[in-house]
Amino acid sequence: MPTIQIMSVIGSAVPAPLRKLGVLACWYLMHDGEPVSGPLTSLSAAEQQAATFRLRA
């Protein structure tokens, strides 16, 4: 089973298009230090996607 981690970023690390929408934080799914999903605009969305990713593995 792959190890999926959720990484959060805040402030200037948030992609510019999201910052323009007023998003101050976002989340990515990471595998072996590489993003495999995201940016996601809520932790719950990241958790749901991580669960789905784990089920497929």
C-alpha positions in Angstrom: 0.0 0.0 0.0 1.5 3.4 -1.0 2.1 5.9 1.8 0.0 9.0 1.1 0.6 12.1 3.2 -1.3 15.3 3.3 0.7 18.5 3.1 -0.7 21.9 3.8 0.6 25.2 2.5 -0.3 28.7 3.5 0.1 32.3 2.4 2.4 32.9 -0.6 2.9 29.1 -1.1 -0.8 28.9 -2.2 -1.0 29.0 -6.0 -1.7 32.5 -7.3 -5.1 31.6 -8.9 -6.4 30.4 -5.5 -5.0 33.4 -3.7 -6.9 35.6 -6.1 -10.0 33.8 -5.0 -9.2 34.6 -1.4 -7.9 31.1 -0.5 -5.3 31.4 2.3 -4.4 27.7 2.6 -4.5 24.6 0.5 -3.6 20.9 0.7 -1.7 18.5 -1.5 -1.5 14.7 -1.4 2.1 13.6 -1.4 3.8 10.3 -2.3 7.5 9.9 -1.9 7.9 13.7 -1.6 6.1 14.3 -4.9 2.6 15.8 -5.2 0.1 13.3 -6.6 -3.0 15.6 -6.2 -4.0 19.1 -5.4 -4.1 21.8 -4.7 -7.3 21.1 -2.7 -9.1 23.8 -0.9 -10.1 21.9 2.2 -8.6 19.4 4.5 -11.7 17.2 4.3 -11.4 17.1 0.5 -7.7 16.0 0.9 -8.7 13.3 3.5 -11.4 12.0 1.2 -9.1 11.9 -1.8 -6.4 10.2 0.2 -8.8 7.5 1.3 -9.9 7.0 -2.3 -6.2 6.8 -3.4 -5.5 4.2 -0.7 -8.5 2.1 -1.7 -7.2 1.9 -5.3 -3.8 0.7 -4.2 
